[in-house]
Amino acid sequence: MLKFNVIGIDLAKNVLQICLISKHGELVSNKIVGRQKLKEILAKSSPSIVGIEGCGSSHYWGRMAESFGHDVRIITPKKVKAFLTGHKTDANDALAIANAAMQIGLKYSKPKNEEQQTLQSLEASRVFLSRNITSLGNHIRAMLYEYGIVSAKGTAGLRKVVQETFDEKNALPTCLISTLQQLWSQYRNLKDEFTKLEKAKNSIVRQVKPCKQLMALEGVAEVCAGMLYSSIGNGKQFKNGREAAAFVGLTPKQHSSGGKVFMTGIDKKGGVKELRAALYQGAMSIVTHLPDEPKTVKQAWLIQLVKRVGIKRTCIALANKTVRTAWAMLRHESKYEQQLITA
């Protein structure tokens, strides 16, 4: 017998499927409801386990359910798939989510608060603009290259070659000049919008107290601090720092059998890829600029680690330690203090 009822919700824009399982393990109902009706059901239901598949608006509905005293569990679709029986329907999906929410040992996430979700949305928008800028810049380079015009790397090289193309009348066919002007104008506008968004995001990150404290860590600036806070939150959903590092994807994969333990490299396909990449870049900036004479205990550890395993593995180790330290800071609301080497 369960201690609480279980509610499995298959989210959609307007039509939502809700599956209710009683504390006795019996299927009470599995029906389609609207958005307003779902809010009413959550408000009237006694405190229950609410299972939600990780997808669009899952954190919004998760916060909504938490406000009515429910225990919300956001489960990745890959794990829900294992509990799906029969054909792919909304009713079967909701039942699979409810069954997954009851499983012992299954890892799940808690809803992000509005502050965390805002930082995550700003970072996603920043990455989106960055990719659009790169894509448009590559398109302009490719168009010019088809006419034998080669540009140097970087924005400065592209700006120079575009300006030279405008100055030379016969560099491109006349009908393409206006097209190039439109593309170049759009490229510059995107660059301006990206700069504005980045400044606004960094300003918001510096105003959030946990993020400001996280920026004291080695290799952590506004981008990493915001992503760490939006991913880990207050740290209460993880038992320890290793679980937080495993969530990000910075711990070795294990393939063990018959009492024999085999550890391999990190899982590059799992975890929070964007955060892992940002932490790696931050770690690389620290590891490649280590002093000859270490001043802190961590610098001494990094120098010895570089000699033993090389730069790249040292960067992964530093990123792992950064996540563990960040979890401890967020979980216990503490500040980071470097340990100096005493003579």
N, C-alpha and C positions, 0 to 999 in steps of 0.2 A: 504494500500500500504506500502511495506517495503522501507527502505532507501537504502538498498544494495541488491545485488544479493546474493543467498545462494548456496553454493557448498557443497554437501555431498559426502564424499569419503569413500568407503568400501575398506580397505587396505588388501593387500595380498602380497606374495613375488614377483610375476612377473605380474600377471593379476589383475588390479585394476578397480573397478567400480566407475564412477564419475557421480553424478546427479546434474544438474544445474537447479535452480529455479530462475526465474526473479524477479525483485523488485515488479512486478505486481501480484506475486503469481502464475505464470504460469509455468508448467513444460516444460523447453526448450529442455533438452536432458537427457538421462540416458544410458550411453554406457560404454563399456569396453575399457580401454586404457593400454598402457605399461608404464613402469617407466619413460622413457625419455619423452613420450608424456604428462604425467601428469605434469612434470616439465615445459614443454612448455605452457601448458594450464594455470598453476598458474602464470607464468611470463607474459602472454599476457592478462589475465583477469583483469578487473578493480577491485579496492579494494572491496572485498566481505566478507561475513561471511562464513568461512570454518568450517564445522562440521566434526569431525573425531572421530570414536569410539575408546575408550581406549584399545589398544592392542599393539602387537609388532611393533616397528618402528613408533608409533604414534607421539612421540616427535621429531623424525628426520623429518618427513613430516610436523609436526607443525612448526618447526623452518624454514623449507624451505618456507612454505606459508607466515609466518610472514616476511621473508626477502623481499617478494614482496608486502608488505603493507596490507595483509589480516588480518582480525580479526579471530583468530583461537579459536575454542571451542572443547576441548577434552571431550567427554561424556562417562560415564560408560556404558558398554553394558546392564546392568540391566535397565537403564532408556531408552535406545534406543528401547529395546524390547517392551515397551508399545506402540510405534508408528508403529510397524511392522504390515502390513496388507497383507493377502494372504499367499502364501507358502514362505518358507525360501529360497530365491534366492539372488544372488548378487545385482540384480536390486532393489528388494524390500528392501534389507538391506540399500543400498545407499539412497533410498528415505526416509526410516525411520530415518536415520541419519540427512538428510537435514531438515525433519520436526521437529525433536527434537531440532536442533540448532536454530530454530525460536521461540521456546516456551518461553513465559515470565515466569520468576521465576524458571526456570530449572537450577540447579546447574551444573557447568562444570569446567574443569580445563584448565589452560594455559600450553603451552609447557615448559618443563624444558630447561634451557640453558645447554651447554655442560659441564660446571663445575658441575652443580647439577646432571646431568645424570652420569657423571664419578664417583662421590661419591656414587650414588645409585648402580651403577654396581659393584664397589669395595665391598660395603656392602653385596650385593647379593652373590658375589663370596665368601666372608668370611663366610657367613651363610651356603653356599653350602658345603664348605670344612669342616666346623664344624660338619654338619650333617653326612657327609661321615665318619669322624673320629669316631663319636659316633656309627654309624651303624657297621663299621668294628670292633670296640672294642667289641660291644655286640655280634657280630658273633664269635669272638675268645673266649669270656667268655662262650658262649653257647656250643661251641665245646668241651671245656675243662670240662665243667660241666657234659656233657654226660658221661664222664669217671670218675666222682667223684672228679674232681679237682675244688675247689671253690676259687674264687679270691675276695679280698677286693675291696671296692669301690675306684674309681679314677684311674688315670693313673699309679700312683706309685704301687697300689695294683695289677694292671694288669701286669705291668712290672716284678714285683717280682714273680708272679705265673708262667709267661711264662719262665722266667729264670730258676726257679726251675724245670719246666717240661723238659727243655733242659738238665739239669744236671742229672735228674733221667732217666735212660735208659728205664725202664719198665713202665713209667707213661702213655705213649701213644703207640699204635701200631707203629711199625717201619715205615710203609708206610705213616703215618700221620705226622711224624716229619718234613719232607721236606715241606709239605703243610703248617704246622704251621710256619715254617721259612719264607716262602714266604709271608704269611699273616702278620706276625709281621714286616717284612721288609717294606711292603707296609704301614703299620700303622705308623711306625716311619717316613717314607718319607712324608706321609700326614701331620703329626704333624710339621715337619720341614717347609713344604711349607705353612702351616697355619700360623706359627710364622712369616715367611718372609712377607707374604701378610698383616698380621695384622700390622707389623711394618711399612711397606710401606704406608698403608692406613692411619695410625695415623700420619705419617710424612706429608702426603699431607693435611690432615684435619687441622693440626696446621699451615700450610702455607696459608690457605684460611682465609682472614680477618674476614668475618662474623662468621665463625666457631670458630675462636680463641676468639672472643668476647662472643659467646654463652657459651663457656666453663667456664665463670665466674659464671654461674647460679648454684644453689645448685643441686647436683646429676647429673650434665651433664659433661661428659668427651668426648673423641674423638668419640665414637660410637654414642651417642645421638646428639652431635653437628652436625656431618655429616648428620645424618638422618633428623634432624630438618631443616637444610638448604636445603637439597634436596627435602623435602616435602613442606615447606612453601615458599622457594625462597625469593623474596624481599617483600612478604606479600601483594602485591597490589591486588591479586585476592580475598582477603578476606576483608570485610568491617570493621571488628573489630576482637579482640582477641577471642571472643566467637565463631565466625565462624571458626577460625583456630582450636580451641579446638574441635569443633564439627566434623570437617574434620578428625581429628586424632581419634575421637571416645571417648572423655573424658568428654562428657556432658551427663546429664540424658536423657533417652528416655521419650517422652511425649505422653500420650494417653488421649486426651481431647475431651469432647463432651457436648453440651448443656450448655456451659459457665462454666463447671466444669473442673478443671485442675488436671490431675493425672501425677505425675512424678515418674518414676521408676529408676532402676539402669542404668549404661552405657550399650551400645550395644556392647557386646563382639564379635559379628560376623562381625560388620562393622568397618569402619575407617581403619587406617593404623596400622595393628596388631603388626608388628615388632617394630615400633616406640613406640607404646603404652606400649608394654612389656618392652622395654629398659628404658623408662621413669619411669615405675613403680618400676623396680629394682633399678634405681638410687635414686628414692624417698625413697624406703625402707632403703637404706644405710644411708640416712640422718635422717629419722624419728626414726630409732632404735638406733641412737647415739646422741640424743639430750642432751644437758647439763642440769644440775639441775637448773642453773641460766642462763636464756637466755641473750644473748649479742645483738641480733638483733631483730627487730620487727617481722620478719618472724619466727624466732625461738620461740618467745612468742606466736605467732598465732598457730604454729604447736603443741606446748605443750598443749594449751587450747583445740585444736581440738582433740588431742589424748584422752584426758580425757572425751570428750563429745561423740565422735563417734567411737573411737577405731583406731588401727594402720592402718588397710587396707584401710578404707575409707579416712583416713588422707593422705595416699600415693596417692590415686586417686586425692584428692583435690590438693596436691602439684604438681602432674604431670599436672593437668589442669592449674594451675597458671603458671607453667613453660612454657607451650605452649603459653599462652597469653602474658607472658613477652617476650618470644622469638619473637613472632609476632611483638610486639611494637619495639623491638630492630632492627629487620630486616626492618620493614616498615619505621622507622624514622632514621635508621642508627645511633643509639645511643648505649651507653655503659651501662652495668648493674652496679648499685651501691647499696650496702646493706645499709639499714637504721638502724643505731645503736640506741640502747636505751640510751637516755640521762638521767642522774640522776636528 
